[in-house]
Amino acid sequence: MTRRTRLLAVAEVLTWWVLLVALWLALISAVDTLELVVGASAAALAAPAARAARRAVTDR
């Protein structure tokens, strides 16, 4: 894996994480510290899975 490829992969996972956290915050009714931690943690687990799923579908 080249440095550029690694940087693109990190950027994609970070983008997925930001989008998933934003979705979580938009869908909950009350934003408190615990909800923010849970949402960020769930997004941290789902972001690499989202990248892997996209790569599997696009075959790249």
Rosetta constraint file for C-alpha pairs under 8 A:
AtomPair CA 1 CA 5 HARMONIC 6.11 0.50
AtomPair CA 1 CA 6 HARMONIC 6.38 0.50
AtomPair CA 2 CA 6 HARMONIC 6.19 0.50
AtomPair CA 3 CA 7 HARMONIC 6.11 0.50
AtomPair CA 4 CA 8 HARMONIC 6.19 0.50
AtomPair CA 5 CA 9 HARMONIC 6.16 0.50
AtomPair CA 6 CA 10 HARMONIC 6.20 0.50
AtomPair CA 7 CA 11 HARMONIC 6.11 0.50
AtomPair CA 8 CA 12 HARMONIC 6.08 0.50
AtomPair CA 9 CA 13 HARMONIC 6.24 0.50
AtomPair CA 10 CA 14 HARMONIC 6.05 0.50
AtomPair CA 11 CA 15 HARMONIC 6.06 0.50
AtomPair CA 12 CA 16 HARMONIC 6.21 0.50
AtomPair CA 12 CA 51 HARMONIC 7.12 0.50
AtomPair CA 13 CA 17 HARMONIC 6.11 0.50
AtomPair CA 13 CA 47 HARMONIC 5.43 0.50
AtomPair CA 13 CA 48 HARMONIC 5.82 0.50
AtomPair CA 13 CA 51 HARMONIC 6.45 0.50
AtomPair CA 14 CA 18 HARMONIC 6.22 0.50
AtomPair CA 14 CA 47 HARMONIC 7.45 0.50
AtomPair CA 15 CA 19 HARMONIC 6.22 0.50
AtomPair CA 16 CA 20 HARMONIC 6.04 0.50
AtomPair CA 16 CA 43 HARMONIC 7.87 0.50
AtomPair CA 16 CA 47 HARMONIC 5.14 0.50
AtomPair CA 16 CA 50 HARMONIC 7.20 0.50
AtomPair CA 16 CA 51 HARMONIC 7.69 0.50
AtomPair CA 17 CA 21 HARMONIC 6.09 0.50
AtomPair CA 17 CA 40 HARMONIC 7.71 0.50
AtomPair CA 17 CA 43 HARMONIC 5.29 0.50
AtomPair CA 17 CA 44 HARMONIC 6.06 0.50
AtomPair CA 17 CA 46 HARMONIC 7.63 0.50
AtomPair CA 17 CA 47 HARMONIC 5.21 0.50
AtomPair CA 18 CA 22 HARMONIC 6.11 0.50
AtomPair CA 18 CA 43 HARMONIC 7.95 0.50
AtomPair CA 19 CA 23 HARMONIC 6.16 0.50
AtomPair CA 20 CA 24 HARMONIC 6.12 0.50
AtomPair CA 20 CA 43 HARMONIC 5.52 0.50
AtomPair CA 20 CA 47 HARMONIC 7.58 0.50
AtomPair CA 21 CA 25 HARMONIC 6.15 0.50
AtomPair CA 21 CA 39 HARMONIC 5.83 0.50
AtomPair CA 21 CA 40 HARMONIC 5.79 0.50
AtomPair CA 21 CA 43 HARMONIC 5.94 0.50
AtomPair CA 22 CA 26 HARMONIC 6.12 0.50
AtomPair CA 23 CA 27 HARMONIC 6.23 0.50
AtomPair CA 24 CA 28 HARMONIC 6.37 0.50
AtomPair CA 24 CA 39 HARMONIC 5.93 0.50
AtomPair CA 25 CA 31 HARMONIC 6.95 0.50
AtomPair CA 25 CA 36 HARMONIC 7.54 0.50
AtomPair CA 25 CA 39 HARMONIC 7.43 0.50
AtomPair CA 30 CA 35 HARMONIC 7.92 0.50
AtomPair CA 31 CA 35 HARMONIC 6.03 0.50
AtomPair CA 31 CA 36 HARMONIC 6.71 0.50
AtomPair CA 32 CA 36 HARMONIC 6.26 0.50
AtomPair CA 33 CA 37 HARMONIC 6.19 0.50
AtomPair CA 34 CA 38 HARMONIC 6.11 0.50
AtomPair CA 35 CA 39 HARMONIC 5.96 0.50
AtomPair CA 36 CA 40 HARMONIC 6.03 0.50
AtomPair CA 37 CA 41 HARMONIC 6.02 0.50
AtomPair CA 38 CA 42 HARMONIC 6.05 0.50
AtomPair CA 39 CA 43 HARMONIC 6.05 0.50
AtomPair CA 40 CA 44 HARMONIC 6.06 0.50
AtomPair CA 41 CA 45 HARMONIC 6.47 0.50
AtomPair CA 42 CA 46 HARMONIC 6.15 0.50
AtomPair CA 43 CA 47 HARMONIC 5.71 0.50
AtomPair CA 44 CA 48 HARMONIC 7.43 0.50
AtomPair CA 45 CA 49 HARMONIC 7.08 0.50
AtomPair CA 46 CA 50 HARMONIC 6.03 0.50
AtomPair CA 47 CA 51 HARMONIC 6.35 0.50
AtomPair CA 48 CA 52 HARMONIC 6.15 0.50
AtomPair CA 49 CA 53 HARMONIC 6.06 0.50
AtomPair CA 50 CA 54 HARMONIC 6.13 0.50
AtomPair CA 51 CA 55 HARMONIC 6.15 0.50
AtomPair CA 52 CA 56 HARMONIC 6.12 0.50
AtomPair CA 53 CA 57 HARMONIC 6.25 0.50
AtomPair CA 54 CA 58 HARMONIC 6.07 0.50
AtomPair CA 55 CA 59 HARMONIC 5.48 0.50
AtomPair CA 55 CA 60 HARMONIC 5.32 0.50
AtomPair CA 56 CA 60 HARMONIC 7.25 0.50
